[in-house]
């Protein structure tokens, strides 16, 4: 009986013990247009720890990796998994999103350069904090491009690209739309992409295409199409890790290989069965789509294994961690 009572007590207090090993802290950083808001997850330690700046993907994606189309807590879960490995992390609401909405209330004013400047501002704040021994940039999806563009200015200890495109975004977008639109709409989408590539905006957009090409988001798309993720990644110099899941329905191993070609010395980790939101998923599209709204699913174990190994091998994370 005493044995079972002891087990019950251990189970009861396990969440409390885990909570006491992490410090959750709200942080802000000043940028020219206001203040950005983020969350720091810091393992308790007597010595400075490496800190990862987690940069979210495209659209109105918040600090936890969620947006109106999906609640999956991908970045929140990643932060928790990293904390277990002795890696602190700062994830933040992009300008115009969540608590940072006031920094960019009008999406027509957004440019890729704004997101890069914001990543630099957060990086400077973390690099000046004595609690941290080294800064790691981790960009997910479009965040991989932002991290690559910020890297030459920030000069982090390491750069990690998770599920990032290795092709110009207009090329990737054309591929994603293929077979998902009726021919007349697909032709119009290709026309709009051509026009945006040329820097020309269009006020009239067919209703089914508004979600992608509404006039207010076109300035951002124009700036986005001007940046080639592979070229940006090739211009970085920090030790780099490319991570790609084999079951990703948004980008593929071809993108990872393109990034690898741009920087042959970068490491490439292909994780079997991992989808775009960093979970192990079925190969069928329906099973993968379900993961976009499954915050309870754990982050792929191999993902944090690969990140931990990479940072340890490059001296960013102490081997004892």
N, C-alpha and C positions, 0 to 999 in steps of 0.2 A: 504493500500500500504506500509506504514512504517513497519507494522508487517512482511509482506513477505520479505521486504528488509533486516530486521534484521535477519530473518531465513536464508536467502541466505548468509549473511555475516558470521553467525555462522558456517554454513556448509563449507564455503570457508576456514575459518581459523582453523577449527577443526584439520586437519592433522598437521598444524604448531604448535598448542598448545600441541598436543600429542608428537611431536618431541622434544619440549622443556622440557618435563618431563623426558626424557631419555638421557643418555650420551652413545654414541657409541665410543668405544676406541679400537684401535688395540693394542695387547699385544704380547710379545714374552717371552720365557723362555729358558735359556741356559741348554742344556743337553750335555752329553759327546761327542755326534756326531755332534753337531751343535745347531741351534736354531729352536724351534717350534713356530708356529704362531697361534694366536687365536684372538677372538673378545669378548670384554667385553661389556655387556649391563647393564648399571647402572642407576637405577631410581634416580633422583635428591632427595637428602635428607640431612638434617642437622645432622643426626645421622648415625652411622654405620649400615649397613644393612647385612642380611645374604646373602651369595653368593653360588650359585650352580655351581659346575664343571660338565658340561655336557659331557659325554663320549660316543662317537659314536659307532655304531655297526660294524659288520664284513666287511672285504674287503676294497676297496679304498673309504670309506665313509668320506666325508669332514665335516668341522665344522658345516655346515648347515643341515647335514643329507642326502646329495645327493651323488650319485655315478654314474658311467657310465650306470647303468641299470635303474636308476630312479631319477627324479628331483621332490622332494616333499617338500623340506625346512622344514622337520619335526622338527629338532632341532632349527632352526631359529624361527619358529613359537612358539615352546615351550618357548624359551628365551623371546619372546615378551609377551607371556601370563603370565610368571612368573613375568616379570617387572611390569605388571599391578597390581600384588599382593604385590609389594614391595620387590621382591626377585631379587637381581642382579644375573648375570650368566656369566660364561666364557665358551665358546665353542671353540674348536680348531681343526685344521687340524692335523690328526695323522701323524706320521713320514712316509715319502714316499707318502704323499697325499697333493695336493694343494700347498700352500706356504711352507709347511714342507717337500716337496718332496726331497730336497737336503739332509735331515738328514738320509734318507735310500733309495738311488736311486736303490739299488739292493734288491728286495723282498726276495731273497733267504737267506738274512741275518736276516730277521725278526723272532722274537720269542715273545711269550706272555709276557715274562718278560720285554721286551723292552717297551711294552705298559703300563705295570704296573709302571715301573720306570718313564715313562713320566707323568702318572697321579699323581704320588707322587711329581714330580718336580713342576707341576702346582699347586698342593695343597699347597706345602710349600710357593710358591710365594703369593698365595691368603691369606694364614693364617698370613703372615707377613705384609699384607697391612692394615693400620689403617682404611681404608674405610669400612672394613667388620667386622661384629660382630661374625659370625660363618660360618663354611664351611659345605656344604652339598654335598655329592657325589651322582650324578644321572647318572646311567648307562643304556643305551638303548640297548636291544638285547645282543649281545656279550659284549657290554660295561658294562652290569650288572656283568659279570664275572670279568672284569678288575677292576671295582669299588670294588667288594668284596675282590679281592686279594690285593688291595691297602689299604683297610680300616684299617687293624691292624697296619700298619706303620703310616698312616695319622691321625688316631683317629679323624674322623670328628664328628660334632655335630649330624649328621643323615646320613642315607644311604637309597637310593631309587632305586629299581630295576624295570625298565620299560620293559615289554615284554621280560624278560630274560629266558633262558632255565633253567630248573631244573634238567636236565638229562645230562650225559656225551654227549659231542657234536657229537661224532661218532655215538651214539645211535640216536640222533636227526637227523643227516644227513641220516642215513639209512632209517628212517621213511619218510623223505622228498622225497627221491628218489623212494620209493616204488610206483609202478603204473605210474611213469613218464618216465621210461626207458624200452626199450624192454628187455626181459629176459636175453639174452647174455650180454648186456651192464650192466644190473643191477648186474649180477653175478660178472662181472669184477670190478664194483665199490665196491662191498662188499669185494672182494679180496684185492683191494688197501687199503681199510679202515683197514682191518686186518693187512696188512703189515705195514702201518703207525703206527698202535697201537703198533706194535712190534719194531718200530724205524727203519724200513727198507725203504729206498727210491727206486723209480723205475724211470728210465729215459724214458722208452717207455710207453706212455699212449695213448689209443685210442683217436682219434681226438674229438669225441663227449664228452669225459670226460676231455679234456684239461682245460676247464674253471674252473673246480673244483680241478683237481688233477695234474696240470702241475708240472713239476719237480721243478720249482723255488719256488712254494708255499708249497711244501711238508715239508720242515723244520718247517715252521710255524704250519702246521697241526699236525705234530708230537708233538710239544710243546702244542698245543691246546688240543689234545686228552688226554694229561697227567693231565689235570685239570678238576675236576668234579665241575660244578657250585654250586650244592647243598652243597657239602663239603666246598667249599670256602665261601659260604654264611653262613653256620653253624659256621664258625670260626670267624665271625664278632661279635662285641659287641655293636656298636652304635644303637640307636633306628632305626628300619628298617621298611620300607614300601615296599610291593610287589604290583605292579600294572599290571593287565593283562586284555586285551580286549577279549570279547567273540567271536569276528569275526576275530581273528588273524589267518592267514593261515600259519604262520611260526612256532609259538609256541602256546601252548594251556593252558587252565586252569589246566591241569595235571602238567605242568611245574611249575605254580604258587603254586600249592598244594605241590609239591615236595620241593620247597624252604621253604614253610611254615612249612613243617614237619621237615626240617633241623633246623629251628629256630621258635619253636612254639609261642614264645612271639612276633614275628614280626607281623605287621598288614598286612592284605590282602584285596585289593580292586579290585573286578571284575567289569569292566566297560562295560555295555551292549552296543553291537554294535560297539565297538572300534576295529579297525584293527591294523596291525603291525606298521604302520607309524602314529599312534596316532590320526587318524580321525575316525569319525563315518562313517561306510561303509555298503553297502548292504551285505547280508550273502553269496550271490553267489560269486564264485571265480572271475568271470569277473569284477564284481563291486568292489571287493576288490583290484584286480590288478590295476584298473584304478586309485585308490588313490595313488599309487606309483609314478604317474606322474601328480599329481594335487596339485601344491604348493598353489593354491588359497584357498583350503579347510581349514576351521578353525580347530585348535586343539580341541579335544573333551573337552567340557566345564567341564565335571565331573573330568577329569584328573587334571586340575589345582585346582579344588575345593578340591579334595582329598589331593593333595600335600599341599595346603595352610592349610587345617584343621589339617593335620598330624604335620606340622611344628609348628603351633600355639599351639597344645596340648602339644608338647614337649618343648615349651618355646624357640624355635629357631626363630620363627617369632612373633613379638609383636601382641597382640590381636587387636590392633588398625589398623593394616595393612589390 
